[in-house]
Amino acid sequence: MKTILVIEDNKDVRENTSEILELANYKVLQAENGKQGVELAQNAKPDLIICDIMMPVLDGYGVIHLLNKNADTASIPFIFLTAKSERTDIRKGMEMGADDYISKPFDDIELLNAVESRLKKSEVLKAEYSQNVQGLNKFFDEIQKFDDLKKLSADRRSKMYKKKEIIFGEEAIPVYLYFLVKGKVKTYRSHEYGKELITTLYKEGDFFGYNALLEGKPYSETAEALEDSEVCLIPKEDFQALVHNNVNVMRSFIKMLSGNISEKEKQLLNLAYSSVRKRVAEALLHLQERYSKPTEKNFSMAVSREDLANMVGTATESLIRTLSEFKEDKLIEIKGSSITIVNPDKLKRLKA
């Protein structure tokens, strides 16, 4: 049984709303003001919140602001009840993260339809989808069932990229969100003198290229296939429909974007303060973290010395010399372009 929290200062409206929901087999919690509502939401974690805007103690805008600051309540579907029909009030609520609104007075069908729609959408967004193209297609197919997202394109074509082929370049205008179906992809930035610095490595099941789409700016880096790769191209319009109509989807991409920023900050600190040996150890362990398979005893990967040097931020000659030292210390094994990590624990101590 789904639990719904009704926050409303008008006793008649609150009890009438609760009665309608209970007759539809929902468990209902009631709060007579915003402060009490926030406390109930944080303790009970309801499946959906219906909240009046104009209330004493703490109004509806204050309620959603406080709930969005708490990770445990930020993703709860939120419907505003409002006696105001002015577009500015409605827009303000939606911009703050509300999923829907109902204008008072409302009838029971209108209320139940809004509740059912938001609960169904929440279930879809919370569902776990496999990190492959089948999971991606299932996600988009489920999303298209909702009226406000039916314009999503059904044409999610895949494209094959050869090793070293450019997927998108710096300063290009973004037109797709990319999903890596198979293979490995790197993004890098170019120095004015032609030197490259690899910024991120992507594996199967990763989205990439969303930074520029979220910021509405040209790409600030280049994406290139590290090996023959299959990439699913999701039209920009589809991505924008998702993030603009679904607060949870927006939050998930913002979270990924924040993670990328943290990773890049860490990378810059390493470049500034760590020795070449520590940076090489860090790069090898990062490759292992991104691309190792659960059944793999010793991680091994073919990687060009130039790419590895661009990850580390050093000259190729310095990288080769450091790899030779690691080989002599029995930290790694080298065969052609392939590097095998044989002592990851010692590498971790070295990077610390």
MARMIGU-615843 format. One line per field, with one value per residue (C-alpha): residue number from 1; residue in three letters; x, z, y. Coordinates in steps of 0.02 Angstrom, whole numbers, plus 50000, padded with zeros to 5 digits. Example, Ala and Ser with C-alpha at 12.3 -4.5 7.8 and 13.67 -1.06 7.14 Angstrom:
REM residues 2
num = c(1 / 2)
residuo = c(ALA / SER)
c1 = c(50615 / 50684)
c3 = c(50390 / 50357)
c2 = c(49775 / 49947)
//
This chain:
REM residues 352
num = c(1 / 2 / 3 / 4 / 5 / 6 / 7 / 8 / 9 / 10 / 11 / 12 / 13 / 14 / 15 / 16 / 17 / 18 / 19 / 20 / 21 / 22 / 23 / 24 / 25 / 26 / 27 / 28 / 29 / 30 / 31 / 32 / 33 / 34 / 35 / 36 / 37 / 38 / 39 / 40 / 41 / 42 / 43 / 44 / 45 / 46 / 47 / 48 / 49 / 50 / 51 / 52 / 53 / 54 / 55 / 56 / 57 / 58 / 59 / 60 / 61 / 62 / 63 / 64 / 65 / 66 / 67 / 68 / 69 / 70 / 71 / 72 / 73 / 74 / 75 / 76 / 77 / 78 / 79 / 80 / 81 / 82 / 83 / 84 / 85 / 86 / 87 / 88 / 89 / 90 / 91 / 92 / 93 / 94 / 95 / 96 / 97 / 98 / 99 / 100 / 101 / 102 / 103 / 104 / 105 / 106 / 107 / 108 / 109 / 110 / 111 / 112 / 113 / 114 / 115 / 116 / 117 / 118 / 119 / 120 / 121 / 122 / 123 / 124 / 125 / 126 / 127 / 128 / 129 / 130 / 131 / 132 / 133 / 134 / 135 / 136 / 137 / 138 / 139 / 140 / 141 / 142 / 143 / 144 / 145 / 146 / 147 / 148 / 149 / 150 / 151 / 152 / 153 / 154 / 155 / 156 / 157 / 158 / 159 / 160 / 161 / 162 / 163 / 164 / 165 / 166 / 167 / 168 / 169 / 170 / 171 / 172 / 173 / 174 / 175 / 176 / 177 / 178 / 179 / 180 / 181 / 182 / 183 / 184 / 185 / 186 / 187 / 188 / 189 / 190 / 191 / 192 / 193 / 194 / 195 / 196 / 197 / 198 / 199 / 200 / 201 / 202 / 203 / 204 / 205 / 206 / 207 / 208 / 209 / 210 / 211 / 212 / 213 / 214 / 215 / 216 / 217 / 218 / 219 / 220 / 221 / 222 / 223 / 224 / 225 / 226 / 227 / 228 / 229 / 230 / 231 / 232 / 233 / 234 / 235 / 236 / 237 / 238 / 239 / 240 / 241 / 242 / 243 / 244 / 245 / 246 / 247 / 248 / 249 / 250 / 251 / 252 / 253 / 254 / 255 / 256 / 257 / 258 / 259 / 260 / 261 / 262 / 263 / 264 / 265 / 266 / 267 / 268 / 269 / 270 / 271 / 272 / 273 / 274 / 275 / 276 / 277 / 278 / 279 / 280 / 281 / 282 / 283 / 284 / 285 / 286 / 287 / 288 / 289 / 290 / 291 / 292 / 293 / 294 / 295 / 296 / 297 / 298 / 299 / 300 / 301 / 302 / 303 / 304 / 305 / 306 / 307 / 308 / 309 / 310 / 311 / 312 / 313 / 314 / 315 / 316 / 317 / 318 / 319 / 320 / 321 / 322 / 323 / 324 / 325 / 326 / 327 / 328 / 329 / 330 / 331 / 332 / 333 / 334 / 335 / 336 / 337 / 338 / 339 / 340 / 341 / 342 / 343 / 344 / 345 / 346 / 347 / 348 / 349 / 350 / 351 / 352)
residuo = c(MET / LYS / THR / ILE / LEU / VAL / ILE / GLU / ASP / ASN / LYS / ASP / VAL / ARG / GLU / ASN / THR / SER / GLU / ILE / LEU / GLU / LEU / ALA / ASN / TYR / LYS / VAL / LEU / GLN / ALA / GLU / ASN / GLY / LYS / GLN / GLY / VAL / GLU / LEU / ALA / GLN / ASN / ALA / LYS / PRO / ASP / LEU / ILE / ILE / CYS / ASP / ILE / MET / MET / PRO / VAL / LEU / ASP / GLY / TYR / GLY / VAL / ILE / HIS / LEU / LEU / ASN / LYS / ASN / ALA / ASP / THR / ALA / SER / ILE / PRO / PHE / ILE / PHE / LEU / THR / ALA / LYS / SER / GLU / ARG / THR / ASP / ILE / ARG / LYS / GLY / MET / GLU / MET / GLY / ALA / ASP / ASP / TYR / ILE / SER / LYS / PRO / PHE / ASP / ASP / ILE / GLU / LEU / LEU / ASN / ALA / VAL / GLU / SER / ARG / LEU / LYS / LYS / SER / GLU / VAL / LEU / LYS / ALA / GLU / TYR / SER / GLN / ASN / VAL / GLN / GLY / LEU / ASN / LYS / PHE / PHE / ASP / GLU / ILE / GLN / LYS / PHE / ASP / ASP / LEU / LYS / LYS / LEU / SER / ALA / ASP / ARG / ARG / SER / LYS / MET / TYR / LYS / LYS / LYS / GLU / ILE / ILE / PHE / GLY / GLU / GLU / ALA / ILE / PRO / VAL / TYR / LEU / TYR / PHE / LEU / VAL / LYS / GLY / LYS / VAL / LYS / THR / TYR / ARG / SER / HIS / GLU / TYR / GLY / LYS / GLU / LEU / ILE / THR / THR / LEU / TYR / LYS / GLU / GLY / ASP / PHE / PHE / GLY / TYR / ASN / ALA / LEU / LEU / GLU / GLY / LYS / PRO / TYR / SER / GLU / THR / ALA / GLU / ALA / LEU / GLU / ASP / SER / GLU / VAL / CYS / LEU / ILE / PRO / LYS / GLU / ASP / PHE / GLN / ALA / LEU / VAL / HIS / ASN / ASN / VAL / ASN / VAL / MET / ARG / SER / PHE / ILE / LYS / MET / LEU / SER / GLY / ASN / ILE / SER / GLU / LYS / GLU / LYS / GLN / LEU / LEU / ASN / LEU / ALA / TYR / SER / SER / VAL / ARG / LYS / ARG / VAL / ALA / GLU / ALA / LEU / LEU / HIS / LEU / GLN / GLU / ARG / TYR / SER / LYS / PRO / THR / GLU / LYS / ASN / PHE / SER / MET / ALA / VAL / SER / ARG / GLU / ASP / LEU / ALA / ASN / MET / VAL / GLY / THR / ALA / THR / GLU / SER / LEU / ILE / ARG / THR / LEU / SER / GLU / PHE / LYS / GLU / ASP / LYS / LEU / ILE / GLU / ILE / LYS / GLY / SER / SER / ILE / THR / ILE / VAL / ASN / PRO / ASP / LYS / LEU / LYS / ARG / LEU / LYS / ALA)
c1 = c(50000 / 50070 / 50085 / 50036 / 50071 / 49943 / 50005 / 49861 / 49814 / 49629 / 49552 / 49405 / 49514 / 49643 / 49515 / 49417 / 49576 / 49629 / 49459 / 49465 / 49639 / 49595 / 49443 / 49566 / 49667 / 49809 / 49879 / 49867 / 49969 / 49909 / 50002 / 49917 / 50065 / 50228 / 50344 / 50247 / 50242 / 50431 / 50455 / 50329 / 50409 / 50583 / 50524 / 50395 / 50472 / 50302 / 50285 / 50207 / 50175 / 50026 / 50059 / 49965 / 50063 / 49991 / 50011 / 50063 / 50228 / 50307 / 50230 / 50236 / 50389 / 50482 / 50428 / 50494 / 50654 / 50692 / 50645 / 50757 / 50906 / 50886 / 50943 / 50815 / 50666 / 50726 / 50662 / 50487 / 50356 / 50281 / 50113 / 50065 / 49887 / 49850 / 49702 / 49805 / 49796 / 49926 / 50058 / 50199 / 50152 / 50138 / 50304 / 50392 / 50333 / 50387 / 50557 / 50584 / 50559 / 50371 / 50312 / 50135 / 50002 / 49814 / 49709 / 49577 / 49434 / 49465 / 49360 / 49407 / 49447 / 49567 / 49656 / 49669 / 49728 / 49867 / 49920 / 49918 / 50015 / 50152 / 50169 / 50185 / 50316 / 50412 / 50414 / 50486 / 50621 / 50668 / 50674 / 50843 / 50889 / 51035 / 51183 / 51172 / 51075 / 50928 / 50916 / 50929 / 50791 / 50680 / 50706 / 50658 / 50512 / 50440 / 50464 / 50367 / 50209 / 50182 / 50086 / 50211 / 50354 / 50272 / 50372 / 50531 / 50606 / 50595 / 50748 / 50893 / 51019 / 51189 / 51348 / 51512 / 51673 / 51844 / 51991 / 52057 / 51901 / 51835 / 51657 / 51643 / 51770 / 51805 / 51696 / 51571 / 51387 / 51309 / 51166 / 51169 / 51184 / 51300 / 51281 / 51427 / 51357 / 51522 / 51705 / 51806 / 51805 / 51915 / 51886 / 52032 / 52076 / 52210 / 52343 / 52383 / 52549 / 52463 / 52484 / 52334 / 52268 / 52144 / 52001 / 51886 / 51881 / 51715 / 51664 / 51513 / 51353 / 51416 / 51332 / 51446 / 51432 / 51298 / 51403 / 51386 / 51201 / 51164 / 51266 / 51198 / 51374 / 51490 / 51598 / 51751 / 51839 / 51858 / 51789 / 51886 / 51866 / 52007 / 51957 / 51823 / 51664 / 51476 / 51390 / 51204 / 51157 / 51013 / 50945 / 50968 / 50781 / 50750 / 50878 / 50808 / 50630 / 50690 / 50784 / 50655 / 50505 / 50579 / 50661 / 50737 / 50820 / 50891 / 50959 / 51043 / 51134 / 51180 / 51252 / 51356 / 51411 / 51462 / 51559 / 51652 / 51698 / 51765 / 51865 / 51940 / 51984 / 52074 / 52164 / 52224 / 52288 / 52385 / 52461 / 52512 / 52581 / 52616 / 52774 / 52773 / 52785 / 52631 / 52536 / 52578 / 52523 / 52361 / 52330 / 52357 / 52241 / 52112 / 52117 / 52094 / 51947 / 51861 / 51891 / 51930 / 51812 / 51750 / 51825 / 51994 / 52133 / 52262 / 52199 / 52275 / 52243 / 52320 / 52349 / 52459 / 52602 / 52545 / 52370 / 52441 / 52561 / 52413 / 52321 / 52471 / 52514 / 52695 / 52809 / 52798 / 52983 / 52958 / 52810 / 52908 / 53050 / 52931 / 52844 / 53014 / 53048 / 52879 / 52920 / 53087 / 52999 / 52877 / 52726 / 52674 / 52713 / 52731 / 52702 / 52694 / 52563 / 52480 / 52510 / 52464 / 52451 / 52525 / 52542 / 52396 / 52419 / 52595 / 52537 / 52403 / 52533 / 52641 / 52502 / 52454)
c3 = c(50000 / 49948 / 50080 / 50038 / 50147 / 50137 / 50201 / 50210 / 50342 / 50298 / 50400 / 50283 / 50127 / 50216 / 50279 / 50116 / 50017 / 50138 / 50130 / 49939 / 49945 / 50080 / 49980 / 49838 / 49955 / 49994 / 50169 / 50213 / 50335 / 50378 / 50427 / 50467 / 50426 / 50328 / 50478 / 50535 / 50356 / 50336 / 50499 / 50445 / 50273 / 50346 / 50470 / 50368 / 50191 / 50102 / 49921 / 49871 / 49949 / 49915 / 49985 / 49993 / 49944 / 50059 / 50240 / 50408 / 50495 / 50333 / 50160 / 50020 / 49939 / 50104 / 50120 / 49949 / 49976 / 50138 / 50068 / 49915 / 50030 / 50108 / 50000 / 50082 / 50033 / 49877 / 49757 / 49832 / 49701 / 49751 / 49699 / 49745 / 49795 / 49754 / 49753 / 49644 / 49456 / 49411 / 49297 / 49396 / 49554 / 49457 / 49367 / 49531 / 49606 / 49455 / 49448 / 49632 / 49591 / 49604 / 49488 / 49465 / 49535 / 49564 / 49573 / 49708 / 49700 / 49621 / 49603 / 49657 / 49480 / 49449 / 49614 / 49589 / 49408 / 49461 / 49604 / 49498 / 49357 / 49474 / 49566 / 49403 / 49338 / 49501 / 49490 / 49315 / 49365 / 49518 / 49421 / 49390 / 49209 / 49147 / 49090 / 48908 / 48754 / 48800 / 48969 / 48887 / 48763 / 48903 / 49001 / 48853 / 48804 / 48980 / 48988 / 48825 / 48906 / 48994 / 48898 / 48929 / 48858 / 48707 / 48587 / 48628 / 48469 / 48439 / 48325 / 48442 / 48315 / 48354 / 48264 / 48253 / 48281 / 48234 / 48354 / 48361 / 48271 / 48338 / 48407 / 48440 / 48447 / 48551 / 48508 / 48413 / 48450 / 48544 / 48456 / 48546 / 48715 / 48693 / 48772 / 48757 / 48707 / 48677 / 48683 / 48769 / 48745 / 48809 / 48818 / 48815 / 48804 / 48690 / 48741 / 48623 / 48584 / 48534 / 48699 / 48756 / 48931 / 48950 / 49060 / 49074 / 49026 / 48984 / 48984 / 48924 / 49003 / 49025 / 48963 / 48898 / 48814 / 48936 / 49015 / 48862 / 48843 / 49023 / 49010 / 48838 / 48774 / 48641 / 48690 / 48792 / 48753 / 48618 / 48627 / 48539 / 48531 / 48621 / 48526 / 48402 / 48491 / 48470 / 48528 / 48542 / 48486 / 48583 / 48503 / 48605 / 48606 / 48691 / 48825 / 48856 / 48868 / 49003 / 49110 / 49093 / 49133 / 49264 / 49420 / 49463 / 49292 / 49308 / 49480 / 49418 / 49278 / 49395 / 49512 / 49371 / 49320 / 49501 / 49505 / 49347 / 49423 / 49581 / 49476 / 49373 / 49529 / 49598 / 49433 / 49435 / 49613 / 49563 / 49415 / 49526 / 49677 / 49640 / 49569 / 49399 / 49485 / 49590 / 49440 / 49336 / 49478 / 49492 / 49304 / 49302 / 49450 / 49369 / 49212 / 49321 / 49412 / 49250 / 49141 / 49248 / 49237 / 49394 / 49336 / 49292 / 49411 / 49351 / 49255 / 49083 / 48948 / 48784 / 48796 / 48691 / 48783 / 48712 / 48786 / 48954 / 48953 / 48916 / 49065 / 49177 / 49106 / 49066 / 48918 / 48834 / 48869 / 49055 / 49056 / 48969 / 49092 / 49240 / 49169 / 49151 / 49335 / 49383 / 49282 / 49369 / 49537 / 49483 / 49496 / 49316 / 49166 / 48991 / 48828 / 48674 / 48706 / 48842 / 49026 / 49163 / 49344 / 49453 / 49619 / 49638 / 49826 / 49808 / 49673 / 49792 / 49927 / 49800 / 49746 / 49925)
c2 = c(50000 / 50169 / 50305 / 50485 / 50636 / 50777 / 50946 / 51069 / 51199 / 51200 / 51059 / 51029 / 51020 / 50911 / 50786 / 50783 / 50751 / 50614 / 50530 / 50521 / 50445 / 50319 / 50261 / 50227 / 50114 / 50234 / 50254 / 50438 / 50543 / 50719 / 50877 / 51042 / 51153 / 51151 / 51125 / 50973 / 50911 / 50918 / 50821 / 50688 / 50672 / 50649 / 50518 / 50421 / 50436 / 50434 / 50379 / 50547 / 50718 / 50831 / 51005 / 51169 / 51325 / 51458 / 51399 / 51473 / 51431 / 51366 / 51384 / 51255 / 51334 / 51318 / 51137 / 51084 / 51184 / 51091 / 50921 / 50946 / 50980 / 50806 / 50660 / 50545 / 50655 / 50746 / 50613 / 50596 / 50647 / 50815 / 50889 / 51067 / 51112 / 51292 / 51409 / 51524 / 51503 / 51633 / 51559 / 51639 / 51542 / 51379 / 51410 / 51449 / 51285 / 51182 / 51268 / 51223 / 51039 / 51005 / 50866 / 50929 / 51046 / 51039 / 51197 / 51208 / 51168 / 50997 / 50839 / 50663 / 50602 / 50745 / 50710 / 50522 / 50539 / 50656 / 50542 / 50384 / 50467 / 50530 / 50365 / 50269 / 50389 / 50376 / 50186 / 50194 / 50316 / 50213 / 50050 / 49972 / 49949 / 49846 / 49951 / 49897 / 49949 / 49836 / 49922 / 50092 / 50052 / 49984 / 50145 / 50255 / 50144 / 50151 / 50340 / 50363 / 50295 / 50461 / 50594 / 50734 / 50632 / 50549 / 50655 / 50561 / 50493 / 50306 / 50316 / 50283 / 50226 / 50153 / 50197 / 50103 / 50200 / 50132 / 50142 / 50322 / 50389 / 50554 / 50548 / 50734 / 50874 / 51029 / 51180 / 51072 / 51106 / 50957 / 50868 / 50700 / 50618 / 50469 / 50296 / 50175 / 50006 / 49919 / 49967 / 50104 / 50292 / 50433 / 50620 / 50740 / 50923 / 50992 / 51116 / 51259 / 51173 / 51011 / 50919 / 50817 / 50783 / 50640 / 50698 / 50546 / 50363 / 50280 / 50098 / 49999 / 50064 / 50243 / 50402 / 50539 / 50708 / 50766 / 50905 / 51016 / 50975 / 51022 / 51182 / 51227 / 51259 / 51186 / 51037 / 51085 / 50920 / 50789 / 50611 / 50474 / 50286 / 50193 / 50036 / 49987 / 50043 / 50045 / 50204 / 50240 / 50416 / 50492 / 50652 / 50810 / 50840 / 50672 / 50710 / 50884 / 50815 / 50694 / 50819 / 50957 / 50848 / 50732 / 50799 / 50630 / 50613 / 50788 / 50748 / 50589 / 50681 / 50825 / 50693 / 50620 / 50794 / 50831 / 50669 / 50717 / 50886 / 50802 / 50680 / 50820 / 50920 / 50768 / 50747 / 50927 / 50908 / 50753 / 50844 / 50989 / 50897 / 50713 / 50638 / 50552 / 50381 / 50417 / 50483 / 50330 / 50216 / 50316 / 50302 / 50113 / 50088 / 50200 / 50092 / 49938 / 50018 / 50068 / 49916 / 49763 / 49614 / 49522 / 49356 / 49433 / 49380 / 49506 / 49657 / 49674 / 49803 / 49857 / 50044 / 50157 / 50239 / 50406 / 50387 / 50335 / 50482 / 50597 / 50526 / 50555 / 50726 / 50687 / 50658 / 50488 / 50458 / 50487 / 50369 / 50231 / 50250 / 50239 / 50085 / 50001 / 50038 / 49965 / 49810 / 49789 / 49808 / 49670 / 49785 / 49757 / 49648 / 49718 / 49625 / 49734 / 49869 / 49765 / 49806 / 49682 / 49736 / 49598 / 49691 / 49814 / 49828 / 49895 / 50015 / 50080 / 50110 / 50198 / 50317 / 50360)
//
